[in-house]
Amino acid sequence: MSLPLAIIGHGKMGRLIEYLAPEHGFHVVARFTRASIALLSIETLAGASTAVEFTAPSAAPENLRRLAALGVRTVCGTTGWYEHLPQVRDAVESSGSALVFGPNFSVGANLFSQIVAHAASLFSRHLEYEAWGWEIHHSAKKDAPSGTLKNLAEEIRAAGFSSPVSLAANRAGSHTGTHEIGFDSSADTITLRHTARTRDAYAHGALLAARWLQSKTGVFEFRQILPQLGGTNTS
Ligand SMILES: NC(=O)c1ccc[n+]([C@@H]2O[C@H](COP(=O)([O-])OP(=O)(O)OC[C@H]3O[C@@H](n4cnc5c(N)ncnc54)[C@H](OP(=O)(O)O)[C@@H]3O)[C@@H](O)[C@H]2O)c1
């Protein structure tokens, strides 16, 4: 059965999610931009009880609180707002609604993160290795380093790697998103790299999460629910 979906933020990601929504059993009934978000209400949601939010770091926390108050289950891909997560979590939990958030909705990028964590645990026993993380994104991306690179650095630390991890970020042109983690010693260099070919992978991941969210309440990270999302031919 096709479910009604609201799109919050009709930019590059919002438009792509609208285009791919039918592949995941959704049809878009409402779209909100910076100009129209003030009108968000049960009436303007036009029957949608699920939303996908890809806006801007300054906009997401307020949007998520308002969506929770309206009882709308939401998938949020906006990055750079996580210092407000405790207040957003309170709003979602007290409303009995549901939220999936994550800095990177690509299935392949999340599997890459698990590979990096495993590599870091192996290198943690060999103190001659230091590590770096590097990324490049299109020049309109606002947060740098990205949430994805920060998460990768956290995974490396959590895996027990205690030597320095040097992080760097570039913003230029139309890059869709490349993340690289390297381990270096006087003897050799090991490089792990994930390159997103198109934005489709992020949109497919967000829509998979939106389907998964239908019977849930609470706050979830995309990487946490990934094992439950089942097979997909996207990466
Ligand atoms: N998690 C992931 O996998 C993933 C993947 C890609 C991107 N992202 C993140 O998703 C966000 C959006 O990316 P994008 O490439 O789609 O950006 P974009 O092309 O700039 O689109 C953002 C859209 O949000 C709208 N907007 C801004 N403030 C708003 C508000 N208060 N309420 C409603 N809409 C508002 C903008 O409207 P106006 O046009 O009116 O300004 C614009 O249409 C960024 O934070 C980006 O880093 C995450």
The ligand as a MOL file (V3000), in Angstrom:
LIG
                    3D

  0  0  0     0  0            999 V3000
M  V30 BEGIN CTAB
M  V30 COUNTS 48 52 0 0 0
M  V30 BEGIN ATOM
M  V30 1 N 22.3050 12.1740 5.9270 0
M  V30 2 C 22.6360 12.0540 4.6230 0
M  V30 3 O 22.8130 10.9530 4.0840 0
M  V30 4 C 22.7590 13.3230 3.8030 0
M  V30 5 C 22.9640 13.2690 2.4230 0
M  V30 6 C 22.9870 14.4560 1.6960 0
M  V30 7 C 22.8020 15.6660 2.3500 0
M  V30 8 N 22.6280 15.6790 3.7020 0 CHG=1
M  V30 9 C 22.3460 16.9150 4.4490 0
M  V30 10 O 20.9840 17.2580 4.1900 0
M  V30 11 C 20.8300 18.6730 4.2720 0
M  V30 12 C 20.1720 19.2000 2.9800 0
M  V30 13 O 20.9890 18.8710 1.8970 0
M  V30 14 P 20.5870 19.3220 0.4010 0
M  V30 15 O 21.7420 18.9260 -0.4280 0
M  V30 16 O 19.2340 18.8580 0.0320 0 CHG=-1
M  V30 17 O 20.5720 20.9270 0.5960 0
M  V30 18 P 19.8520 22.0250 -0.3110 0
M  V30 19 O 19.8550 21.6320 -1.7340 0
M  V30 20 O 20.4850 23.3350 0.0890 0
M  V30 21 O 18.3460 22.0070 0.1860 0
M  V30 22 C 17.9720 22.3990 1.4810 0
M  V30 23 C 16.5270 22.8230 1.3980 0
M  V30 24 O 16.0490 23.0590 2.7290 0
M  V30 25 C 15.2220 24.1960 2.6670 0
M  V30 26 N 15.1350 24.8200 3.9820 0
M  V30 27 C 16.0210 25.6190 4.6240 0
M  V30 28 N 15.5380 25.9740 5.8250 0
M  V30 29 C 14.3130 25.3980 5.9160 0
M  V30 30 C 13.3250 25.3690 6.9210 0
M  V30 31 N 13.4440 26.0750 8.0550 0
M  V30 32 N 12.2080 24.6230 6.7190 0
M  V30 33 C 12.0270 23.9570 5.5610 0
M  V30 34 N 12.9270 23.9560 4.5670 0
M  V30 35 C 14.0620 24.6620 4.7570 0
M  V30 36 C 15.8380 25.1060 1.6420 0
M  V30 37 O 14.8380 25.9400 1.1780 0
M  V30 38 P 15.1620 27.3050 0.4020 0
M  V30 39 O 15.4730 26.8490 -0.9730 0
M  V30 40 O 13.9030 28.0440 0.5130 0
M  V30 41 O 16.3290 27.9440 1.1140 0
M  V30 42 C 16.3200 24.0900 0.6010 0
M  V30 43 O 15.3080 23.8320 -0.3490 0
M  V30 44 C 22.2260 19.2170 4.5720 0
M  V30 45 O 22.3770 19.3520 5.9810 0
M  V30 46 C 23.1520 18.1110 4.0670 0
M  V30 47 O 24.4120 18.1100 4.7210 0
M  V30 48 C 22.6120 14.5370 4.4300 0
M  V30 END ATOM
M  V30 BEGIN BOND
M  V30 1 1 1 2
M  V30 2 2 2 3
M  V30 3 1 2 4
M  V30 4 1 4 5
M  V30 5 2 4 48
M  V30 6 2 5 6
M  V30 7 1 6 7
M  V30 8 2 7 8
M  V30 9 1 8 9
M  V30 10 1 8 48
M  V30 11 1 9 10
M  V30 12 1 9 46
M  V30 13 1 10 11
M  V30 14 1 11 12
M  V30 15 1 11 44
M  V30 16 1 12 13
M  V30 17 1 13 14
M  V30 18 2 14 15
M  V30 19 1 14 16
M  V30 20 1 14 17
M  V30 21 1 17 18
M  V30 22 2 18 19
M  V30 23 1 18 20
M  V30 24 1 18 21
M  V30 25 1 21 22
M  V30 26 1 22 23
M  V30 27 1 23 24
M  V30 28 1 23 42
M  V30 29 1 24 25
M  V30 30 1 25 26
M  V30 31 1 25 36
M  V30 32 1 26 27
M  V30 33 1 26 35
M  V30 34 2 27 28
M  V30 35 1 28 29
M  V30 36 1 29 30
M  V30 37 2 29 35
M  V30 38 1 30 31
M  V30 39 2 30 32
M  V30 40 1 32 33
M  V30 41 2 33 34
M  V30 42 1 34 35
M  V30 43 1 36 37
M  V30 44 1 36 42
M  V30 45 1 37 38
M  V30 46 2 38 39
M  V30 47 1 38 40
M  V30 48 1 38 41
M  V30 49 1 42 43
M  V30 50 1 44 45
M  V30 51 1 44 46
M  V30 52 1 46 47
M  V30 END BOND
M  V30 END CTAB
M  END
